[in-house]
Amino acid sequence: MLLNDRPQVIIRDGALIEANLRRDRITRLEVEAEMRLAGIAHMHQVTWAILETQGKISFIRKDDGDVKPKR
């Protein structure tokens, strides 16, 4: 994983931002592993995921009322 000088959004409204993943050399599997560690089962539960400058991923969950499974 290549670290940048500023935080980078990698998930917005439950969808991966593939261009940012490629640029930061991070895989979907790595993001999913970090989600599991944060107690998040599904990507649709995430409003924002931010790759911090030190390499940690911060997750901001949707409110329980906003979580709707994608079909």
N, C-alpha and C positions, 0 to 999 in steps of 0.2 A: 504494500500500500504506500503510495506516494503522498506525502503530507504537503499541504498548501499553506500559505500564509494567512488564509482567511477561511472561516467555516464555509461548508458547501452543502446545499440542500441535495439530498439523494432520494427522498421520497416526498411527494406532494399529493395530498388527498388520496392516499392508498396506492399511488402509482410510482414505480421506480422511474427515476430520471436517468435513462441509460447513458446519455452523453456524459453526465457527471460521474457515473460509475466508471466508464472507460477512462476518462481523464484522470481520475484518482486511483485507477488500477485496483478497484475493489469489485468483487463478484457478488452476484445475487445470493449465492450460498453463504458468503461471509455476512451479508446484511441479515439474512434469515437466522443465522446462528446468533447474532447479536440481539435480534428480536426475541428469540427464545430465552436468552439470558435475562432480558428485561421483562419477561412474563407476557410477551405479546405473541399470540398464536397466529394471527392472520394480518397480512399487509393492509387490508381494508380497515383495520382498526387504528391505523396511523394517519394522523393529519400531516405531520412533518417528521422527517428524520434528517438530522444534520450531522455531517461528518465534521467533527471539531478539529482544530489545528493540531492537536496532540494525538489524533488518530482514533479517539473515542467517538462512538455514535450516540447522539442524544435523540430520544424518541418523544414526540408529543402525541399522546393518544387522542382519539376522538372521544367526545362525551358519550357515555353509554347510550343515550337516546339517539345519537347520530350514527351509530355503528349499524351498517346495513350490509349483509353479505352480497358480494358481486355474483352475478349468475352468468 
